[in-house]
């Protein structure tokens, strides 16, 4: 498999279509839009809860059977412009499940612990800090247990600073990352300046910002559980100061 491998080369029993590649899924250029697989009831839920800080609109609609159904029935746009797609990452979760013959959660738990040595990274809620917005406890996103909930690939994985720094050190140890930019781009990172790559992740009111400096082989992470409009800019400023020192 490469970044040019198409979905139907891995996922079985799909009709003949011009499916997007793994690279297009990773970089949000698959043609699957931001609203897939949301239904009217999900959109009403977003309005009712005044956004998605407290409400998870993907809690139950990206179980494996539904993701496969959408892949079969959904018309694929020929113009693949960049549009953020949670569904695209659910499809990546399905690909992993097909390859490993396990559910997505089992695949990631095994890889995180056995291959990466991340002991505090999982899909559980144990010791998980609640998120806050405007001094109110917004809790955390919940996920339906449906056997193989691929929606968890869009923001169900929980971690801490220790494991995220360990993960970034694993990236810096890979010669592929230091030789060319494509692996960083495929991970959803963007380049801020020479040698510094940045990744922002958000689920509900939880925010993570990771920076990797390939020139100094160093990294830094900020985790925030109190969301406001300054969170990203403050985290970015803090990380840049760390690199300066």
Phi, psi and omega per residue, in radians:
X1 nan 2.481 3.059
X2 -2.343 -3.114 3.097
X3 -1.157 -0.274 -3.136
X4 -1.644 -0.014 3.094
X5 -1.188 2.308 -3.125
X6 -1.550 2.725 -3.083
X7 -0.907 -0.849 -3.042
X8 -1.274 -0.087 3.012
X9 -1.410 -0.232 -3.128
X10 -2.066 -0.856 -3.119
X11 -1.362 2.180 -3.040
X12 -1.392 2.753 3.001
X13 1.059 0.656 3.041
X14 -1.750 2.597 3.125
X15 -1.216 2.943 3.131
X16 -1.330 1.908 3.119
X17 -2.550 2.895 3.066
X18 -1.512 1.257 -3.079
X19 -1.195 2.636 3.105
X20 -1.216 2.882 3.131
X21 -1.569 2.950 3.074
X22 -1.076 -0.707 3.107
X23 -1.065 -0.698 3.120
X24 -1.185 -0.625 3.066
X25 -1.123 -0.788 -3.099
X26 -1.133 -0.595 -3.071
X27 -1.773 0.241 3.087
X28 1.025 0.724 3.070
X29 -2.172 0.575 -3.045
X30 -1.474 -0.317 -3.037
X31 1.677 -0.235 3.073
X32 -1.423 2.078 -3.004
X33 -1.356 3.095 -3.088
X34 -1.121 -0.544 -3.028
X35 -1.476 -0.249 3.119
X36 -1.274 2.272 0.130
X37 -1.849 0.565 -3.026
X38 -1.130 2.465 3.064
X39 -1.898 3.092 -3.122
X40 -1.015 -0.709 -3.135
X41 -1.089 -0.609 3.108
X42 -1.203 -0.709 3.125
X43 -1.158 -0.656 3.072
X44 -1.121 -0.683 3.086
X45 -1.067 -0.699 3.105
X46 -1.096 -0.778 3.125
X47 -1.130 -0.783 -3.116
X48 -1.056 -0.682 -3.101
X49 -1.628 0.111 3.107
X50 1.012 0.806 3.097
X51 2.046 -2.896 -3.069
X52 -2.033 0.345 3.097
X53 -1.180 -0.705 -3.132
X54 -1.812 -0.522 -3.001
X55 -1.767 2.242 3.115
X56 -1.731 1.799 -3.098
X57 -1.288 -0.143 -3.120
X58 -1.868 0.262 -3.016
X59 -0.978 -0.690 -3.001
X60 -2.319 -0.010 -3.010
X61 -1.723 0.125 3.089
X62 -2.176 0.602 2.967
X63 -1.173 2.713 -2.961
X64 -0.927 -0.749 -3.105
X65 -1.088 -0.685 -3.128
X66 -1.267 -0.663 3.097
X67 -1.083 -0.774 3.118
X68 -1.107 -0.710 3.131
X69 -1.075 -0.742 3.125
X70 -1.143 -0.699 3.111
X71 -1.054 -0.628 -3.129
X72 -1.319 -0.744 -2.971
X73 -1.629 -0.488 -3.015
X74 -1.297 2.323 3.037
X75 -1.299 2.365 -3.076
X76 -1.685 2.121 3.119
X77 -1.075 2.469 3.114
X78 -1.357 -0.460 3.125
X79 -1.596 1.971 -3.039
X80 -1.734 1.219 3.100
X81 -1.428 2.805 -3.081
X82 -1.294 1.998 3.068
X83 -2.434 2.191 -3.107
X84 -1.000 2.269 -3.053
X85 -2.406 1.894 3.009
X86 -1.152 -0.607 3.138
X87 -1.061 -0.649 3.111
X88 -1.011 -0.670 3.114
X89 -1.295 -0.525 3.032
X90 -1.127 -0.654 3.079
X91 -1.120 -0.691 3.061
X92 -1.064 -0.660 3.070
X93 -1.104 -0.669 3.094
X94 -1.131 -0.699 3.107
X95 -1.059 -0.784 3.088
X96 -1.055 -0.758 -3.141
X97 -1.058 -0.728 3.136
X98 -1.132 -0.756 -3.098
X99 -1.175 -0.686 -3.051
X100 -1.659 -0.162 -3.085
X101 0.973 0.687 3.089
X102 -2.431 2.922 3.032
X103 -1.327 2.829 -3.016
X104 -1.009 -0.770 -3.094
X105 -1.059 -0.747 3.119
X106 -1.114 -0.691 3.120
X107 -1.034 -0.866 -3.060
X108 -1.252 -0.698 3.106
X109 -1.047 -0.769 -3.133
X110 -1.152 -0.777 -3.127
X111 -1.134 -0.761 -3.108
X112 -1.067 -0.769 -3.057
X113 -1.450 -0.845 -3.022
X114 -1.382 -0.662 -3.074
X115 -1.642 -0.633 -3.063
X116 -1.836 -0.258 -3.136
X117 1.215 0.525 3.135
X118 -1.612 1.846 -3.018
X119 -1.600 -0.140 -3.111
X120 -2.119 0.445 -3.124
X121 -2.084 2.058 -3.087
X122 -2.856 -2.982 -3.104
X123 -1.869 0.169 -3.092
X124 -1.526 3.054 -3.134
X125 -1.874 0.061 -3.122
X126 -1.107 2.248 3.122
X127 1.075 0.345 -3.141
X128 -1.494 2.163 3.128
X129 -1.214 2.437 3.051
X130 -1.255 2.736 3.087
X131 -1.632 2.637 -3.122
X132 -2.197 2.587 3.033
X133 -2.549 2.159 -3.085
X134 0.916 0.787 3.086
X135 1.136 0.326 3.083
X136 -2.000 2.427 3.123
X137 -1.285 1.994 -3.133
X138 -1.758 0.047 3.108
X139 1.128 -2.585 3.136
X140 -2.404 2.732 3.080
X141 -1.051 2.445 3.089
X142 -1.879 2.711 -3.119
X143 -2.296 2.371 3.109
X144 -1.232 2.384 3.051
X145 -1.519 1.723 -3.079
X146 -2.088 0.381 3.130
X147 1.626 -0.834 3.086
X148 -2.646 1.410 -3.115
X149 -1.500 1.721 -3.094
X150 -1.287 -0.206 3.055
X151 -1.055 -0.417 3.130
X152 -1.112 -0.317 3.077
X153 -1.245 -0.205 -3.104
X154 -1.721 0.001 3.138
X155 2.701 0.398 -3.123
X156 -1.636 -0.187 -3.078
X157 -1.472 2.231 -3.135
X158 -1.878 2.571 -3.136
X159 -2.681 -3.066 3.055
X160 -2.372 3.100 -3.055
X161 -1.097 -0.682 -3.121
X162 -1.020 -0.864 -3.119
X163 -1.221 -0.621 -3.140
X164 -1.193 -0.621 3.061
X165 -1.207 -0.641 3.080
X166 -1.118 -0.711 3.108
X167 -1.112 -0.751 3.132
X168 -1.138 -0.574 3.093
X169 -1.200 -0.556 3.059
X170 -1.127 -0.682 3.109
X171 -1.106 -0.801 -3.123
X172 -1.137 -0.416 3.135
X173 -1.398 -0.221 -3.133
X174 -1.530 2.057 -3.094
X175 -1.095 -0.493 -3.138
X176 -1.030 -0.683 -3.105
X177 -1.202 -0.587 -3.063
X178 -1.415 -0.324 -3.084
X179 -1.533 -0.543 -3.086
X180 -2.601 2.848 -3.004
X181 -1.485 -0.401 -3.004
X182 -0.943 -0.789 -3.127
X183 -1.009 -0.643 3.095
X184 -1.144 -0.752 3.135
X185 -1.102 -0.698 3.132
X186 -1.158 -0.399 3.089
X187 -1.510 0.061 3.132
X188 1.410 0.292 3.119
X189 -1.616 2.663 3.071
X190 -2.239 2.659 -3.023
X191 -1.526 2.161 3.112
X192 -1.512 -0.790 3.129
X193 -2.741 -3.076 -3.058
X194 -0.945 2.052 3.030
X195 1.415 -0.131 -3.096
X196 -1.906 2.102 3.128
X197 -1.951 2.546 -3.021
X198 -2.297 2.452 3.090
X199 -2.307 2.220 3.100
X200 -1.993 2.293 3.087
X201 -2.253 2.457 3.130
X202 -2.516 2.345 3.009
X203 -2.383 2.005 -3.087
X204 1.100 -2.073 3.118
X205 -1.843 0.179 3.116
X206 -1.681 2.333 -3.072
X207 -2.314 2.418 3.037
X208 -2.275 2.436 3.087
X209 -2.300 2.126 -3.137
X210 -2.132 2.352 3.062
X211 -2.151 2.453 3.102
X212 -2.231 2.199 3.109
X213 -1.828 1.837 -3.078
X214 -1.263 -0.400 -3.126
X215 -1.288 -0.685 3.133
X216 -1.742 -0.003 -3.115
X217 0.935 0.819 3.137
X218 -2.278 2.824 -3.140
X219 -2.585 2.817 3.114
X220 -2.643 2.636 -3.066
X221 -2.379 2.446 2.997
X222 -2.181 2.257 3.038
X223 -1.981 2.379 -3.087
X224 -2.272 2.286 3.069
X225 -2.067 0.376 3.084
X226 -2.370 1.640 -2.941
X227 -1.431 2.347 2.935
X228 -2.657 3.076 -3.020
X229 -1.193 -0.216 -3.139
X230 -1.726 -0.080 -2.997
X231 -0.989 -0.872 -3.084
X232 -1.153 -0.794 -3.108
X233 -1.146 -0.654 3.101
X234 -1.169 -0.757 3.118
X235 -1.097 -0.739 3.138
X236 -1.099 -0.759 3.139
X237 -1.114 -0.738 3.129
X238 -1.084 -0.794 -3.119
X239 -1.128 -0.716 3.127
X240 -1.125 -0.632 3.098
X241 -1.176 -0.613 3.090
X242 -1.074 -0.761 3.138
X243 -1.175 -0.624 3.117
X244 -1.108 -0.593 -3.125
X245 -1.423 nan nan
